[in-house]
Amino acid sequence: MLAKIINKLRNGYMVYHFGVSFKEVRFCTKVLDILWKENLIKGYTKTNEGVITVLLRYHDGSPICTRLVIISRPRDRIYLSLLDVARLSNDFGVLVLSTTKGIMTHEQCIRKGEGGEILAYAS
């Protein structure tokens, strides 16, 4: 499900759409909240029918989010400990992780002392 959301966002950025719409799934709003807090999207709106419209962010005609990648897939999941997350904490982008305390960025994982499954990477 997350792969469909990331693909729609990536395709929307590639063809310079102002926004993309898709049906709401389980934890998509949590991932979209992370992308919004990291200033990679302008925001999103939900309708009563369960459709989410995401507004994409551009700067001087080029997309802010140049790379959106799914890291962990159902057939090969990738887990990182807190030590591994701390080693990857260089300023290279945003890692979205699924932990026991919820979905969060790698910086939040370091602050809370959690490791988890890497879901996606955005920069």
The first five atom37 places (N, CA, C, CB, O) and aatype in JSON, in Angstrom:
{
  "aatype": [12, 10, 0, 11, 9, 9, 2, 11, 10, 1, 2, 7, 18, 12, 19, 18, 8, 13, 7, 19, 15, 13, 11, 6, 19, 1, 13, 4, 16, 11, 19, 10, 3, 9, 10, 17, 11, 6, 2, 10, 9, 11, 7, 18, 16, 11, 16, 2, 6, 7, 19, 9, 16, 19, 10, 10, 1, 18, 8, 3, 7, 15, 14, 9, 4, 16, 1, 10, 19, 9, 9, 15, 1, 14, 1, 3, 1, 9, 18, 10, 15, 10, 10, 3, 19, 0, 1, 10, 15, 2, 3, 13, 7, 19, 10, 19, 10, 15, 16, 16, 11, 7, 9, 12, 16, 8, 6, 5, 4, 9, 1, 11, 7, 6, 7, 7, 6, 9, 10, 0, 18, 0, 15],
  "atom_mask": [
    [1, 1, 1, 1, 1],
    [1, 1, 1, 1, 1],
    [1, 1, 1, 1, 1],
    [1, 1, 1, 1, 1],
    [1, 1, 1, 1, 1],
    [1, 1, 1, 1, 1],
    [1, 1, 1, 1, 1],
    [1, 1, 1, 1, 1],
    [1, 1, 1, 1, 1],
    [1, 1, 1, 1, 1],
    [1, 1, 1, 1, 1],
    [1, 1, 1, 0, 1],
    [1, 1, 1, 1, 1],
    [1, 1, 1, 1, 1],
    [1, 1, 1, 1, 1],
    [1, 1, 1, 1, 1],
    [1, 1, 1, 1, 1],
    [1, 1, 1, 1, 1],
    [1, 1, 1, 0, 1],
    [1, 1, 1, 1, 1],
    [1, 1, 1, 1, 1],
    [1, 1, 1, 1, 1],
    [1, 1, 1, 1, 1],
    [1, 1, 1, 1, 1],
    [1, 1, 1, 1, 1],
    [1, 1, 1, 1, 1],
    [1, 1, 1, 1, 1],
    [1, 1, 1, 1, 1],
    [1, 1, 1, 1, 1],
    [1, 1, 1, 1, 1],
    [1, 1, 1, 1, 1],
    [1, 1, 1, 1, 1],
    [1, 1, 1, 1, 1],
    [1, 1, 1, 1, 1],
    [1, 1, 1, 1, 1],
    [1, 1, 1, 1, 1],
    [1, 1, 1, 1, 1],
    [1, 1, 1, 1, 1],
    [1, 1, 1, 1, 1],
    [1, 1, 1, 1, 1],
    [1, 1, 1, 1, 1],
    [1, 1, 1, 1, 1],
    [1, 1, 1, 0, 1],
    [1, 1, 1, 1, 1],
    [1, 1, 1, 1, 1],
    [1, 1, 1, 1, 1],
    [1, 1, 1, 1, 1],
    [1, 1, 1, 1, 1],
    [1, 1, 1, 1, 1],
    [1, 1, 1, 0, 1],
    [1, 1, 1, 1, 1],
    [1, 1, 1, 1, 1],
    [1, 1, 1, 1, 1],
    [1, 1, 1, 1, 1],
    [1, 1, 1, 1, 1],
    [1, 1, 1, 1, 1],
    [1, 1, 1, 1, 1],
    [1, 1, 1, 1, 1],
    [1, 1, 1, 1, 1],
    [1, 1, 1, 1, 1],
    [1, 1, 1, 0, 1],
    [1, 1, 1, 1, 1],
    [1, 1, 1, 1, 1],
    [1, 1, 1, 1, 1],
    [1, 1, 1, 1, 1],
    [1, 1, 1, 1, 1],
    [1, 1, 1, 1, 1],
    [1, 1, 1, 1, 1],
    [1, 1, 1, 1, 1],
    [1, 1, 1, 1, 1],
    [1, 1, 1, 1, 1],
    [1, 1, 1, 1, 1],
    [1, 1, 1, 1, 1],
    [1, 1, 1, 1, 1],
    [1, 1, 1, 1, 1],
    [1, 1, 1, 1, 1],
    [1, 1, 1, 1, 1],
    [1, 1, 1, 1, 1],
    [1, 1, 1, 1, 1],
    [1, 1, 1, 1, 1],
    [1, 1, 1, 1, 1],
    [1, 1, 1, 1, 1],
    [1, 1, 1, 1, 1],
    [1, 1, 1, 1, 1],
    [1, 1, 1, 1, 1],
    [1, 1, 1, 1, 1],
    [1, 1, 1, 1, 1],
    [1, 1, 1, 1, 1],
    [1, 1, 1, 1, 1],
    [1, 1, 1, 1, 1],
    [1, 1, 1, 1, 1],
    [1, 1, 1, 1, 1],
    [1, 1, 1, 0, 1],
    [1, 1, 1, 1, 1],
    [1, 1, 1, 1, 1],
    [1, 1, 1, 1, 1],
    [1, 1, 1, 1, 1],
    [1, 1, 1, 1, 1],
    [1, 1, 1, 1, 1],
    [1, 1, 1, 1, 1],
    [1, 1, 1, 1, 1],
    [1, 1, 1, 0, 1],
    [1, 1, 1, 1, 1],
    [1, 1, 1, 1, 1],
    [1, 1, 1, 1, 1],
    [1, 1, 1, 1, 1],
    [1, 1, 1, 1, 1],
    [1, 1, 1, 1, 1],
    [1, 1, 1, 1, 1],
    [1, 1, 1, 1, 1],
    [1, 1, 1, 1, 1],
    [1, 1, 1, 1, 1],
    [1, 1, 1, 0, 1],
    [1, 1, 1, 1, 1],
    [1, 1, 1, 0, 1],
    [1, 1, 1, 0, 1],
    [1, 1, 1, 1, 1],
    [1, 1, 1, 1, 1],
    [1, 1, 1, 1, 1],
    [1, 1, 1, 1, 1],
    [1, 1, 1, 1, 1],
    [1, 1, 1, 1, 1],
    [1, 1, 1, 1, 1]
  ],
  "atom_positions": [
    [[0.8, -1.19, 0.0], [0.0, 0.0, 0.0], [0.85, 1.26, 0.0], [-0.91, 0.0, 1.17], [0.54, 2.22, -0.71]],
    [[1.91, 1.26, 0.79], [2.79, 2.42, 0.83], [3.48, 2.61, -0.51], [3.82, 2.28, 1.95], [3.75, 3.74, -0.91]],
    [[3.78, 1.52, -1.19], [4.43, 1.61, -2.5], [3.55, 2.35, -3.5], [4.78, 0.22, -3.02], [4.06, 3.12, -4.32]],
    [[2.24, 2.12, -3.46], [1.34, 2.82, -4.37], [1.32, 4.32, -4.09], [-0.08, 2.25, -4.26], [1.29, 5.13, -5.02]],
    [[1.33, 4.69, -2.82], [1.34, 6.11, -2.45], [2.62, 6.77, -2.93], [1.17, 6.28, -0.93], [2.59, 7.84, -3.54]],
    [[3.75, 6.14, -2.65], [5.05, 6.71, -3.04], [5.15, 6.81, -4.55], [6.21, 5.86, -2.48], [5.66, 7.81, -5.07]],
    [[4.67, 5.8, -5.27], [4.71, 5.85, -6.74], [3.84, 6.97, -7.28], [4.26, 4.51, -7.32], [4.24, 7.66, -8.22]],
    [[2.65, 7.17, -6.71], [1.79, 8.27, -7.16], [2.45, 9.62, -6.91], [0.43, 8.21, -6.46], [2.4, 10.5, -7.76]],
    [[3.07, 9.78, -5.73], [3.75, 11.03, -5.44], [4.93, 11.26, -6.39], [4.25, 11.04, -3.98], [5.11, 12.36, -6.91]],
    [[5.72, 10.22, -6.62], [6.87, 10.33, -7.51], [6.44, 10.66, -8.94], [7.68, 9.03, -7.5], [7.05, 11.51, -9.59]],
    [[5.39, 10.0, -9.42], [4.9, 10.27, -10.78], [4.31, 11.67, -10.88], [3.84, 9.23, -11.18], [4.46, 12.33, -11.91]],
    [[3.65, 12.13, -9.83], [3.12, 13.49, -9.83], [4.22, 14.53, -9.91], [0.0, 0.0, 0.0], [4.09, 15.53, -10.61]],
    [[5.32, 14.3, -9.18], [6.46, 15.21, -9.25], [7.12, 15.18, -10.63], [7.49, 14.84, -8.17], [7.56, 16.22, -11.13]],
    [[7.17, 14.01, -11.25], [7.85, 13.89, -12.54], [7.13, 14.64, -13.66], [7.98, 12.43, -12.93], [7.78, 15.14, -14.58]],
    [[5.8, 14.74, -13.58], [5.05, 15.42, -14.63], [4.54, 16.79, -14.16], [3.87, 14.55, -15.08], [3.7, 17.4, -14.82]],
    [[5.05, 17.26, -13.01], [4.78, 18.61, -12.5], [3.3, 18.87, -12.24], [5.31, 19.64, -13.47], [2.78, 19.92, -12.61]],
    [[2.62, 17.91, -11.61], [1.24, 18.13, -11.19], [1.24, 18.97, -9.92], [0.51, 16.78, -10.97], [2.21, 18.96, -9.16]],
    [[0.14, 19.69, -9.69], [0.01, 20.45, -8.46], [-0.38, 19.55, -7.29], [-1.02, 21.57, -8.63], [-0.05, 19.84, -6.14]],
    [[-1.07, 18.47, -7.59], [-1.49, 17.55, -6.55], [-1.83, 16.19, -7.12], [0.0, 0.0, 0.0], [-2.05, 16.05, -8.32]],
    [[-1.87, 15.2, -6.25], [-2.27, 13.85, -6.64], [-3.32, 13.36, -5.65], [-1.03, 12.88, -6.67], [-3.34, 13.78, -4.49]],
    [[-4.2, 12.48, -6.11], [-5.27, 11.94, -5.27], [-5.19, 10.42, -5.26], [-6.65, 12.4, -5.77], [-4.84, 9.79, -6.25]],
    [[-5.53, 9.86, -4.13], [-5.6, 8.4, -4.0], [-6.52, 8.06, -2.85], [-4.2, 7.79, -3.79], [-6.86, 8.91, -2.03]],
    [[-6.92, 6.8, -2.81], [-7.81, 6.32, -1.76], [-7.0, 6.13, -0.47], [-8.5, 4.98, -2.17], [-5.85, 5.7, -0.5]],
    [[-7.62, 6.47, 0.64], [-6.95, 6.4, 1.93], [-6.72, 4.95, 2.33], [-7.77, 7.13, 3.01], [-7.61, 4.11, 2.22]],
    [[-5.51, 4.66, 2.8], [-5.17, 3.33, 3.33], [-4.75, 3.48, 4.79], [-4.03, 2.65, 2.49], [-4.8, 4.58, 5.35]],
    [[-4.34, 2.38, 5.4], [-4.16, 2.31, 6.85], [-3.33, 3.45, 7.44], [-3.52, 1.03, 7.19], [-3.85, 4.25, 8.22]],
    [[-2.06, 3.54, 7.09], [-1.19, 4.48, 7.77], [-0.65, 5.57, 6.85], [-0.04, 3.74, 8.4], [0.4, 6.16, 7.12]],
    [[-1.36, 5.84, 5.75], [-0.86, 6.83, 4.79], [-0.84, 8.24, 5.38], [-1.7, 6.81, 3.53], [0.03, 9.03, 5.02]],
    [[-1.77, 8.56, 6.27], [-1.77, 9.91, 6.84], [-0.57, 10.13, 7.74], [-3.06, 10.15, 7.61], [-0.08, 11.26, 7.85]],
    [[-0.09, 9.09, 8.4], [1.1, 9.24, 9.25], [2.33, 9.5, 8.4], [1.3, 7.98, 10.11], [3.18, 10.32, 8.77]],
    [[2.45, 8.82, 7.27], [3.58, 9.06, 6.36], [3.47, 10.44, 5.74], [3.63, 7.97, 5.25], [4.48, 11.14, 5.6]],
    [[2.26, 10.86, 5.38], [2.07, 12.19, 4.81], [2.34, 13.28, 5.84], [0.64, 12.34, 4.26], [2.84, 14.35, 5.49]],
    [[2.03, 13.03, 7.11], [2.38, 13.99, 8.16], [3.89, 14.17, 8.26], [1.82, 13.53, 9.5], [4.38, 15.28, 8.43]],
    [[4.63, 13.07, 8.15], [6.09, 13.15, 8.19], [6.61, 13.95, 6.99], [6.71, 11.74, 8.21], [7.48, 14.8, 7.15]],
    [[6.09, 13.68, 5.8], [6.53, 14.42, 4.63], [6.17, 15.89, 4.73], [5.92, 13.82, 3.36], [6.92, 16.74, 4.25]],
    [[5.04, 16.22, 5.35], [4.65, 17.6, 5.52], [5.55, 18.31, 6.53], [3.19, 17.69, 5.96], [5.95, 19.45, 6.31]],
    [[5.86, 17.64, 7.64], [6.73, 18.25, 8.66], [8.14, 18.47, 8.14], [6.77, 17.38, 9.9], [8.83, 19.38, 8.59]],
    [[8.57, 17.66, 7.2], [9.9, 17.81, 6.61], [9.89, 18.74, 5.38], [10.46, 16.45, 6.21], [10.89, 18.84, 4.68]],
    [[8.76, 19.41, 5.12], [8.58, 20.36, 4.01], [8.8, 19.74, 2.64], [9.52, 21.53, 4.19], [9.34, 20.39, 1.75]],
    [[8.4, 18.49, 2.47], [8.51, 17.84, 1.17], [7.21, 17.91, 0.38], [8.93, 16.39, 1.34], [7.21, 17.73, -0.83]],
    [[6.08, 18.17, 1.07], [4.79, 18.4, 0.42], [4.16, 19.64, 1.05], [3.84, 17.15, 0.55], [4.51, 20.01, 2.17]],
    [[3.22, 20.28, 0.34], [2.54, 21.46, 0.88], [1.51, 21.07, 1.93], [1.86, 22.24, -0.23], [1.3, 21.81, 2.9]],
    [[0.88, 19.94, 1.75], [-0.14, 19.49, 2.67], [-1.04, 18.48, 2.01], [0.0, 0.0, 0.0], [-0.78, 18.04, 0.89]],
    [[-2.11, 18.1, 2.7], [-3.06, 17.16, 2.13], [-4.43, 17.41, 2.74], [-2.61, 15.69, 2.37], [-4.55, 17.97, 3.83]],
    [[-5.45, 16.99, 2.02], [-6.82, 17.1, 2.5], [-7.5, 15.75, 2.35], [-7.6, 18.2, 1.74], [-7.22, 15.0, 1.42]],
    [[-8.41, 15.45, 3.29], [-9.2, 14.22, 3.24], [-10.65, 14.58, 2.98], [-9.04, 13.39, 4.55], [-11.16, 15.56, 3.52]],
    [[-11.32, 13.78, 2.16], [-12.74, 13.97, 1.94], [-13.52, 12.9, 2.7], [-13.08, 13.92, 0.42], [-12.93, 11.96, 3.25]],
    [[-14.82, 13.05, 2.74], [-15.67, 12.09, 3.45], [-15.71, 10.74, 2.75], [-17.08, 12.64, 3.58], [-16.01, 9.72, 3.38]],
    [[-15.42, 10.71, 1.45], [-15.45, 9.46, 0.69], [-14.19, 8.64, 0.86], [-15.67, 9.75, -0.78], [-14.08, 7.55, 0.3]],
    [[-13.22, 9.12, 1.63], [-11.98, 8.38, 1.85], [-10.92, 8.65, 0.8], [0.0, 0.0, 0.0], [-10.02, 7.83, 0.61]],
    [[-10.99, 9.79, 0.12], [-10.0, 10.16, -0.89], [-9.09, 11.23, -0.3], [-10.68, 10.67, -2.2], [-9.56, 12.2, 0.29]],
    [[-7.8, 11.05, -0.46], [-6.81, 12.02, 0.02], [-6.2, 12.72, -1.18], [-5.71, 11.32, 0.88], [-5.79, 12.07, -2.15]],
    [[-6.13, 14.05, -1.13], [-5.48, 14.85, -2.16], [-4.23, 15.47, -1.55], [-6.44, 15.95, -2.74], [-4.32, 16.21, -0.57]],
    [[-3.08, 15.18, -2.12], [-1.8, 15.69, -1.63], [-1.35, 16.82, -2.54], [-0.72, 14.55, -1.57], [-1.31, 16.66, -3.76]],
    [[-1.0, 17.96, -1.95], [-0.48, 19.1, -2.7], [1.04, 19.02, -2.73], [-0.96, 20.44, -2.08], [1.68, 18.96, -1.68]],
    [[1.61, 19.01, -3.92], [3.05, 18.85, -4.08], [3.75, 20.2, -4.0], [3.36, 18.16, -5.42], [3.17, 21.23, -4.36]],
    [[4.99, 20.21, -3.54], [5.75, 21.43, -3.34], [6.86, 21.55, -4.39], [6.36, 21.47, -1.91], [7.59, 20.59, -4.67]],
    [[6.96, 22.75, -4.98], [7.99, 23.05, -5.97], [8.73, 24.31, -5.56], [7.38, 23.22, -7.38], [8.18, 25.14, -4.84]],
    [[9.99, 24.45, -6.01], [10.79, 25.65, -5.77], [11.46, 26.05, -7.07], [11.85, 25.4, -4.64], [12.27, 25.3, -7.62]],
    [[11.13, 27.21, -7.56], [11.65, 27.73, -8.84], [11.41, 26.76, -9.99], [13.15, 28.03, -8.72], [12.27, 26.6, -10.86]],
    [[10.26, 26.12, -10.0], [9.89, 25.23, -11.09], [10.43, 23.82, -11.0], [0.0, 0.0, 0.0], [10.13, 22.99, -11.86]],
    [[11.2, 23.52, -9.98], [11.7, 22.16, -9.83], [11.14, 21.55, -8.54], [13.25, 22.13, -9.82], [10.92, 22.27, -7.57]],
    [[10.93, 20.24, -8.52], [10.34, 19.6, -7.33], [11.28, 19.69, -6.13], [10.02, 18.14, -7.63], [12.49, 19.54, -6.25]],
    [[10.69, 19.92, -4.97], [11.46, 19.91, -3.73], [11.93, 18.49, -3.42], [10.62, 20.48, -2.55], [13.08, 18.27, -3.05]],
    [[11.04, 17.55, -3.57], [11.34, 16.15, -3.29], [11.86, 15.49, -4.57], [10.08, 15.4, -2.74], [11.08, 15.16, -5.46]],
    [[13.16, 15.32, -4.64], [13.75, 14.77, -5.87], [13.84, 13.26, -5.86], [15.13, 15.35, -6.07], [13.99, 12.64, -6.91]],
    [[13.76, 12.67, -4.68], [13.91, 11.21, -4.61], [12.97, 10.63, -3.57], [15.37, 10.83, -4.29], [13.03, 10.99, -2.39]],
    [[12.13, 9.73, -3.99], [11.24, 8.97, -3.11], [11.44, 7.49, -3.42], [9.73, 9.39, -3.3], [11.21, 7.05, -4.55]],
    [[11.86, 6.73, -2.44], [12.19, 5.33, -2.67], [11.6, 4.47, -1.57], [13.72, 5.13, -2.76], [11.68, 4.83, -0.39]],
    [[11.02, 3.34, -1.94], [10.59, 2.33, -0.97], [11.8, 1.46, -0.67], [9.38, 1.47, -1.51], [12.43, 0.92, -1.59]],
    [[12.14, 1.31, 0.6], [13.31, 0.51, 0.97], [12.9, -0.92, 1.33], [14.05, 1.16, 2.16], [13.41, -1.88, 0.75]],
    [[11.99, -1.05, 2.28], [11.6, -2.36, 2.77], [10.36, -2.84, 2.03], [11.35, -2.32, 4.3], [9.36, -2.13, 1.94]],
    [[10.44, -4.04, 1.51], [9.32, -4.64, 0.78], [8.84, -5.87, 1.56], [9.73, -5.02, -0.68], [9.57, -6.38, 2.41]],
    [[7.64, -6.35, 1.27], [7.15, -7.51, 2.02], [8.03, -8.76, 1.91], [5.77, -7.85, 1.56], [8.09, -9.55, 2.86]],
    [[8.7, -8.94, 0.8], [9.51, -10.16, 0.67], [10.91, -10.0, 1.26], [9.61, -10.55, -0.79], [11.53, -11.0, 1.61]],
    [[11.42, -8.77, 1.37], [12.72, -8.56, 2.0], [12.67, -7.3, 2.85], [13.84, -8.45, 0.93], [12.92, -6.19, 2.38]],
    [[12.33, -7.51, 4.1], [12.23, -6.4, 5.05], [13.6, -6.07, 5.62], [11.23, -6.73, 6.18], [14.42, -6.96, 5.83]],
    [[13.82, -4.78, 5.86], [15.11, -4.33, 6.37], [14.87, -3.66, 7.72], [15.81, -3.36, 5.37], [14.11, -2.7, 7.83]],
    [[15.53, -4.18, 8.74], [15.41, -3.66, 10.09], [16.74, -3.06, 10.52], [14.97, -4.75, 11.08], [17.8, -3.57, 10.17]],
    [[16.68, -1.96, 11.27], [17.88, -1.32, 11.8], [17.76, -1.16, 13.31], [18.1, 0.05, 11.13], [16.68, -0.86, 13.83]],
    [[18.87, -1.37, 13.99], [18.9, -1.11, 15.43], [19.13, 0.38, 15.64], [20.01, -1.96, 16.14], [19.35, 1.12, 14.68]],
    [[19.07, 0.82, 16.88], [19.31, 2.23, 17.19], [20.72, 2.64, 16.78], [19.09, 2.49, 18.7], [20.92, 3.76, 16.3]],
    [[21.68, 1.77, 16.97], [23.06, 2.08, 16.59], [23.19, 2.27, 15.09], [24.0, 0.97, 17.06], [23.89, 3.18, 14.64]],
    [[22.52, 1.42, 14.31], [22.57, 1.57, 12.85], [21.87, 2.85, 12.39], [21.92, 0.35, 12.18], [22.35, 3.52, 11.47]],
    [[20.77, 3.19, 13.03], [20.06, 4.43, 12.68], [20.93, 5.63, 13.0], [18.7, 4.52, 13.43], [20.97, 6.59, 12.22]],
    [[21.63, 5.6, 14.14], [22.51, 6.71, 14.51], [23.67, 6.85, 13.53], [23.05, 6.5, 15.93], [24.11, 7.97, 13.25]],
    [[24.15, 5.75, 13.01], [25.23, 5.81, 12.02], [24.77, 6.42, 10.7], [25.8, 4.42, 11.76], [25.55, 7.07, 10.0]],
    [[23.5, 6.22, 10.36], [22.94, 6.75, 9.12], [22.4, 8.15, 9.26], [21.86, 5.85, 8.62], [21.8, 8.67, 8.31]],
    [[22.58, 8.8, 10.4], [21.92, 10.07, 10.66], [22.62, 11.26, 10.03], [21.82, 10.28, 12.13], [22.39, 12.39, 10.47]],
    [[23.44, 11.08, 9.02], [24.03, 12.21, 8.31], [22.94, 12.98, 7.59], [25.11, 11.73, 7.32], [21.83, 12.47, 7.43]],
    [[23.23, 14.18, 7.17], [22.23, 15.04, 6.55], [22.05, 14.67, 5.08], [22.63, 16.52, 6.69], [22.5, 15.4, 4.2]],
    [[21.41, 13.56, 4.82], [21.25, 13.11, 3.43], [19.8, 13.02, 3.01], [21.91, 11.77, 3.25], [19.53, 12.83, 1.83]],
    [[18.86, 13.15, 3.91], [17.45, 13.04, 3.58], [16.68, 12.56, 4.78], [0.0, 0.0, 0.0], [17.13, 12.69, 5.92]],
    [[15.51, 12.01, 4.52], [14.62, 11.57, 5.59], [14.36, 10.08, 5.42], [13.29, 12.37, 5.58], [13.91, 9.64, 4.36]],
    [[14.63, 9.32, 6.47], [14.25, 7.92, 6.51], [12.95, 7.81, 7.3], [15.38, 7.04, 7.15], [12.84, 8.37, 8.39]],
    [[11.99, 7.09, 6.76], [10.72, 6.85, 7.45], [10.78, 5.43, 8.0], [9.48, 7.04, 6.49], [10.92, 4.47, 7.24]],
    [[10.69, 5.31, 9.32], [10.8, 4.02, 9.98], [9.51, 3.67, 10.7], [11.96, 4.03, 10.97], [8.79, 4.53, 11.2]],
    [[9.24, 2.37, 10.74], [8.12, 1.85, 11.51], [8.69, 1.21, 12.76], [7.27, 0.83, 10.67], [9.44, 0.23, 12.68]],
    [[8.33, 1.75, 13.91], [8.84, 1.24, 15.18], [7.68, 0.73, 16.03], [9.63, 2.34, 15.94], [6.52, 0.77, 15.6]],
    [[7.99, 0.27, 17.21], [6.94, -0.18, 18.12], [6.15, 1.0, 18.67], [7.54, -0.98, 19.26], [5.03, 0.81, 19.16]],
    [[6.71, 2.2, 18.6], [6.02, 3.39, 19.08], [5.38, 4.18, 17.96], [6.99, 4.28, 19.83], [4.94, 5.32, 18.18]],
    [[5.3, 3.62, 16.76], [4.65, 4.28, 15.64], [5.59, 4.57, 14.5], [0.0, 0.0, 0.0], [6.76, 4.17, 14.52]],
    [[5.08, 5.26, 13.49], [5.86, 5.61, 12.32], [6.52, 6.95, 12.57], [4.99, 5.63, 11.03], [5.84, 7.91, 12.94]],
    [[7.84, 7.03, 12.37], [8.58, 8.26, 12.64], [9.82, 8.36, 11.77], [8.97, 8.33, 14.12], [10.19, 7.41, 11.08]],
    [[10.45, 9.53, 11.8], [11.67, 9.74, 11.04], [12.85, 9.16, 11.81], [11.89, 11.25, 10.76], [12.72, 8.76, 12.97]],
    [[14.01, 9.14, 11.14], [15.19, 8.59, 11.81], [15.65, 9.49, 12.95], [16.32, 8.39, 10.79], [16.21, 9.0, 13.93]],
    [[15.43, 10.79, 12.85], [15.81, 11.7, 13.94], [14.95, 11.46, 15.18], [15.69, 13.15, 13.48], [15.46, 11.49, 16.3]],
    [[13.66, 11.24, 14.98], [12.79, 10.94, 16.11], [13.15, 9.6, 16.74], [11.32, 10.94, 15.66], [13.05, 9.43, 17.96]],
    [[13.57, 8.65, 15.92], [13.98, 7.34, 16.45], [15.21, 7.47, 17.34], [14.28, 6.36, 15.3], [15.3, 6.81, 18.37]],
    [[16.14, 8.32, 16.94], [17.35, 8.51, 17.75], [16.99, 9.17, 19.07], [18.39, 9.37, 16.98], [17.51, 8.78, 20.12]],
    [[16.1, 10.18, 19.04], [15.7, 10.85, 20.27], [14.96, 9.92, 21.22], [14.82, 12.05, 19.94], [15.15, 10.0, 22.44]],
    [[14.13, 9.03, 20.69], [13.34, 8.13, 21.53], [14.07, 6.82, 21.84], [12.03, 7.83, 20.86], [13.58, 6.02, 22.64]],
    [[15.22, 6.59, 21.2], [15.98, 5.38, 21.47], [15.37, 4.13, 20.88], [0.0, 0.0, 0.0], [15.36, 3.08, 21.52]],
    [[14.86, 4.24, 19.67], [14.17, 3.13, 19.02], [14.86, 2.76, 17.71], [12.7, 3.49, 18.77], [15.45, 3.61, 17.05]],
    [[14.78, 1.51, 17.35], [15.13, 1.03, 16.03], [13.87, 0.5, 15.39], [0.0, 0.0, 0.0], [12.82, 0.46, 16.02]],
    [[13.96, 0.08, 14.13], [12.77, -0.45, 13.5], [12.98, -0.77, 12.04], [0.0, 0.0, 0.0], [14.11, -0.86, 11.57]],
    [[11.88, -0.96, 11.34], [11.91, -1.3, 9.92], [11.93, -0.02, 9.08], [10.68, -2.19, 9.55], [11.12, 0.88, 9.3]],
    [[12.84, 0.05, 8.13], [12.89, 1.2, 7.24], [11.8, 1.03, 6.19], [14.3, 1.34, 6.58], [11.78, 0.04, 5.46]],
    [[10.9, 2.0, 6.12], [9.82, 1.94, 5.12], [10.21, 2.64, 3.84], [8.56, 2.56, 5.68], [10.09, 2.08, 2.76]],
    [[10.69, 3.89, 3.96], [10.94, 4.69, 2.75], [12.06, 5.69, 3.02], [9.65, 5.42, 2.29], [12.44, 5.95, 4.16]],
    [[12.57, 6.25, 1.92], [13.59, 7.29, 1.95], [13.11, 8.44, 1.08], [14.98, 6.75, 1.48], [12.63, 8.21, -0.03]],
    [[13.24, 9.66, 1.56], [12.84, 10.83, 0.78], [13.91, 11.91, 0.94], [11.45, 11.36, 1.24], [14.46, 12.12, 2.02]],
    [[14.18, 12.59, -0.17], [15.12, 13.71, -0.13], [14.73, 14.75, -1.15], [16.55, 13.25, -0.39], [15.4, 15.78, -1.27]]
  ]
}
